[in-house]
Amino acid sequence: MTSDTRGVVTPGDDGATVRFERRYATSVEDLWDALTDRDRVGRWLGPLYGDLRAGGRYELRMGDDLPGGDQNAVGDVLECDPPFRLAVSWAFPGEVVTRIEVEVRADGDGAVLLLTHGGLTEPAARGYGGGWHASLDLLGDALAGRPVRTWQDAFDAALPLYRER
């Protein structure tokens, strides 16, 4: 991974955006698989259900593995160009619908992940900054074959990086 793994929170006319660029010591295809394969996503983010093809729908269960739970994100697959690009709408209970874009590209003997989550309020972008930071750290654990830490431990370590200064 790069030496500074923090995301960048940027305010904008259409809401705030949090953006991450992370390098992983794996291939583009392996990184894509870790981002889209139901079993692999379940190891670092949560159980994933649905169809990740353009026009499909998904449900990501980040709490209990129950349909319609209060910790589940749902949305539409807006774009899918394996193994390089995925764009989805993101609907989390009690929040406005936002958009997530993921791009994967080769970088020497590794792969780079660009993740952008836009359409957020600035406080939500800071919270998602900590959340995505933690999740991408866990993805790094999974890709490296290390034991995957708990999300809460990773989030507690990452959230202070996104508080207003």
N, C-alpha and C positions, 0 to 999 in steps of 0.2 A: 504494500500500500504506500501511498505518498506519505511524506513526513507530516503534513498538516491535513488531517482528515475532516476538519470542520466544514460544515455546510455554510453557504453564504445566504443570508436573509436580505432580500431587496424589496423595498416598497415600490408599488407601481400603480398606474391608473386603474388597472383591472384587479387590484388586490396585491397582496404581498406574495413573494415567491421564495421558496427555499431550494437551493441548488447544491448538489453534491457531485464531486468528481473523485472517484476512488479507483485506484489501480490494484488489481489482484494478480497473483502469480498463477494464472491459469489461461486456458485458451478462450477465445470468443465463444465457441460452441459450448464449452463446459460452463462458462458464466451464464450464458443464455439459459441453459438447462437448469441451473440452480435457481434462476429467476422465474421459470415457467413450469417446471415439472412439479406436479402436486406433492409428491413425496419429499422432494428436496426442499421446496418452499416451507413445508411443514416443519422441517428441522430448525429453521432459523427465523421464521416469521409467524407461521400459524397454518392450520389446515386450509387448503385452497380447493374450491369447488367451482365448476363451471367450464366454460369454453373460451379459451384465450385466442380465438380467431377473431378477425375484424367482424363486427356485428354480433359477437357473442356477449354473454354476461358472466360475471364471476361473483363469488362470495368468498371473502377472506375472513376466517374466524380466528381472531386474535385473543379471545377469552376462551370460554367453554366451547367445545366443538359441537355446537347446536345451531341449527338453522335459525336465522332471524334474531340472533343474540344481540345484546346491547354493546358488545365489543366487536361487532362484525362490520367490515367495510364491504359495500357492494357497488357494482357499477357496470358500465358498458365498455366493451373493448372498441375503441375508436380507430386504432391503427395497430396492425401487427405485421411486421416484416422480419421474420426470423432470419438470422440470429442477431439482428441489428437494432430494431426499434419496436417499442410497444408504447401505446398511449391509451390510457383508460380514464373514465370518469371515476370519481371517488366520493361515495356517499357514506358518511359515518353518522350514526344516530345523533341527532341534535345539532348537526352542522350543515352548512350549505354545501352543495355539490361542488367539488373542485376537480382539478385535472392533474394527472401524473403522467410524465413522459420519461421513458427510460431509453437510453441509447447505449449500445455496446460497440466498442471498436478495439481493434488490435493495437498493441503497443509493445513492440519488440517481442520479448518472450512472455508477455502477459496480455491482459485485457483491461480496458478502462470502462467503467460504468459511469454514465452521467445520469443522474436522477434529478428531475425538476418537478416540484409540487407547487402549482400555482393557483391563484384565485382565492388565497387565504387572507384573513385579517392579519395584521402584524403580530398580535399576541398568539394567534393560532400558528403562524409561521414559526415563531420561536419554539412553541411546544412541539410542532412537527419536526423542527430542526433537531431537537433532542431525541425524539422518537426515531426518526430516520437514521440519525447518527448511530444510535444504539443498534438498530436493526442491521445496518450495514456492517457494523463491527461483528455482529453475530454471523452474518453472511461470510465475513472473512474467516471466522472460526471454522465454519462448516467447510468452506473451500480448502482450507489448510489442513483439514483432518484433525483439528484440535477439538476437545470437548467444547460444546457451545454453552457459553455462560447463560445465566438467566437473563431474560429481557429486563427485568426490574433492576438488577445490578448494573447492567450496561446503561440503562436509561438514567439511573441515579448519578452515574459518573459523567454522562454526556450533558444532561440538562443545564448545569451551571454555565456551560460554554455559550448558551443561547439566551441567557437572561440579559435584559437591558443593562447597559453600563452607565 
